[in-house]
Amino acid sequence: MVVFGGLLAYGFFGGRSAALAALYGGLIAMLNAGLLLWRMRFAQHRAEMRQDAGGDRRAGDNAQQDLRLIYRTGFERLLLAGVLLALGMGPLKLDPLAVVAGFVLGQCAWLAAVATGGVGRVKG
């Protein structure tokens, strides 16, 4: 999907630099999704470990830990996307419109994959 976005940017924005910028934006979206998947698998593993241990802690403690993980993951994803977008548009001097277009296409591809059940399925 990222390659498709790069080819689309090449045709729409015209040029190799726009295609590279769109690929960079798509890569940011992929890294962002990868971080989310990693945290989901971590949370799933932690829940399985709690269950194997007999669940000796109170349910409220587990819920607070899970909520902290959700907030932390959200903050990390926002920080990752913000820093990488700023890096691409700042020091790397990539075309801002193409970077954002690639990022948006990457996020849409991620949402489509999740909606169809192809990614991020957690055992429950």
N, C-alpha and C positions, 0 to 999 in steps of 0.2 A: 504494500500500500504506500509505503514511503517513496519507493521508486516511482510509482504511478504519480504521486504528488509532484515529484521532481520533474517528470516529463510534462505534466500538465502545466507547471509553472514555466517550463521552457517554452511551451507553445503560447501560453497566455501572456506572460510578462516579456517574453522574447529575450533569450540569451542564456548563456551558460551560467553566468553569475546569479541570475534569478533562480535557476534550477538548483544550484548549490545551496542558495539561501533557503529555498523551500525544503530541501533535503535536511538541512540543519534544523529547521523548525519541526519537521516530522520526527527527527531523532530525539529532540527534546520531549515530544509527546510520548515516544516509545520509552524513554528513560523514566518519565513520570509514571507511566503505566507499570513498568517493571518494578518500581519502588512500591507501588500499591500492591501488586501481586506478592512481592516478597513479604510485606507486612501482613497480608492476609494469611499466607502460609505459616508465618511465625505465630500469629494468633491462634490458628487452628492447631498447630503443634502444642502450644502452651495449654490450650483447652483439653487436648487429649492427655497431656501429662497430668493435669489436675484430676481428670476423670480416672486415670489409672491409679493415682495416689489415693483415691477414695473420696476426694472432695472434702478434705478435713477443714478447709477454710470456709468462712461464711460467704454466702452468695453475694452479699453487698460488697465485700472486698474485691471479689473477682470482677464484679461489674465496674467498680471504680478503676481497677487496673485496665480493663478493656477500654473504658472511656478515655483514659489517659493516652492509651495507644492510638486511639482514633484521632484525638486532637494532635498528638505528636506527628502522626503520619500526614495529616492535612497540612500542618505547618511545614514539614520537610518537603512535601510536594510543591507547595507554593514557593518556598525559598529556592528549590532547585529550578523550577520553571523561570522564576524571576531573574535569578542570577544568570542562567544560560541564555535567556532572551536578551538581557542587557549586554552580556558578553558578545553575542552575535551582532547586535545592532551598534554596539559601541566600538570596542577595540578591533573586532574582526571586520567592521564596516560592511556588513552584509545588507542587502536591500531589505528594509524593515517590513514592507508590505509582503514580500515573498516569504520572509521568516515567519511572520504571523499567519499567513495563509497556509504554510506547511504545518505549523503547529495546530491550527484549527482543523485541517484535514486529518492530521494524526489523531486528534482527540475524537473527531467524528468516527474515524475507523475503529477506535477503541470502544466507543459507545455502541457501534453496530455489532462488534464482536461480542460484547457482553450481552446485548439484547437478544442475540441469536443463540446464546448459551455456549459459545465457542471458547470463551476465556473466563478464567477467574472463578470457576465453579468450586465451591468449598463444601467439603463433606459435612453433613449435618444430621 
